[in-house]
Amino acid sequence: MPHSLFDIPELTQLANAQGIVRIPMEQDVPFTSRVRALVDTAEFQRLAHIKQLGVASRVYPGAQHTRFEHALGVYHNALRYLWQLGKDARFHEIIDPHHAEVLLAAALLHDLGHWPFCHPIEDMGLPDLPPHEEFAAEFLAPHRELAEVLRSEWHIEPEEVLGVVVKQKGAAKTGDTPALRLLRSILSGPIDIDKMDYLDRDSLHAGVPYGRNFDKNRLMHSLVVNREGDGLALNYKGKTAAELMVFARYVMFSEVYWHHAVRSATCMFARAFFSLHRDLDLRQLFLQTEPDFIQTLRTKAVGTDCERLLEGVFGIKRLLYKRVTEYSLYQSPETYQRLAGRPFEFLVECADRLAKRLGAELNEPLAATDLLIDAPPPHREVEFNVEIFFPKEDVYRPLHEVSPVVEALAQRQFDDYVKRVRIFANPSCAKKIADVSNFDEILNRVIDETADDSD
């Protein structure tokens, strides 16, 4: 076992840039024999067949990067965080070399439980659907190669990795200690190694500048332990970098993750999956690679109303549904609030009824899947809540108290301003639907009826 953090082999290779693997953008990622042993397992290799941004590549052609590449980027960030925090005496008091090695393994494996199109499927809130983090436990079962590599090459128990990756499961098995909370903060917190990678990487591959316009190096060099010793904070010199990161995240959600065409493709996929999932073995489906996953759905959809949805997204000829209208909190607060946060099943029922009403209005029958309603899911994005340390005063202050930028973007209902309620329609009838003069009146009547019947 290493005597100090800087004796960890991967940190040594970070310093001398030997034994590396390269990922975009010109990142030299230390690749020791024990890292290779984890990466070469079948459980890890499946991540090379799952896109990071799912259907976004139908709108941003370059967004073909995988969770495999992202996992290596997060692991690289973990090394850089440890290198900086290793200079902090308080960090040394809490995190020993074994804790640090657990963090490295958790960084590599944090997306292990992801299946193709994981987030849009989870957003539907289907009953008995395991969160992807908990699904990771199946890949770390004692008989799996991955668990054997962790024990033999890293001298780490799989439960230790789960304790960092999956909060509830980990807390039950390993205890909720300050050290464990600090490791979780590094992996999944306001300024975590995951967010630090995906903002940059998603922006790079989507071909947009938004997620790259913040000073990663400055932010990393400002890392310190928070007041309680169980999470990350920033030295006051990192305040501006943190503000820019908050803005980068805001714009990436607005212009990429919730871009109207990306949401159209996402909504088409989600609506088809909702109708088909009851006839599928989800456990087996989630073990498939993305191409096999898509083919399973397309085969199941043949001859159903869902066929054109899936073919429009995944077929040879792309045919995405058109945006008929949208409602935001600040432009149409009443309609927005009536649909935002509603269960997916409610949105499907609303869309079905709306299609019937509009078909009657147009004297042109519409299929149930001709109209789709997309709305923010019930769960909300984590707010950007981090402390700034002012050494001269020896005081920690919440970033939102010392930054008007963060107070505005991260504390005032982030979700409500970047996520819209949108109604999409089959291109063959979208123009006619958009021209219905009393559309909003019909929609609100449908919402009332659906709500009454669901009570």
ABEGO torsion letter per residue (X at the ends): XBABAAABAAAAAAAAGBGBBBBOBGBBBBBBAAAAAAAABAAAAAAAABBAAEAAAAABAABABBAAAAAAAAAAAAAAAAAAAAABAAAAAABBAAAAAAAAAAAAAAAAABBBGAAAAAAAGBBGBBBAAAAAAAAABAABAAAAAAAAAAGBBAAAAAAAABAAAAAAAAEBBAAAAAAAAAABBAABAAAAAAAAAAAAAAGBAAAABBBAAAAAAABBBBAAGABBBBBAAAAAAAAAAAAAAAAAAAAAAABAAAAAAAAAAAAAAAAAAAABBAAAAAABBAAAAAAAAAAAABGBAAAAAAAAAABABBBBBBBABBBBAAABAAAAAAABGBBAAAAAAAAAAAAAAAAAAAGBBBBAAABBBBBBBABBBBBBBBBBBBAAAGBBBBAAAABAAAAAAAABGAAAAABBBBBBBBAAAAAAAAABAAAAAAAAAAAAAAAAAAX
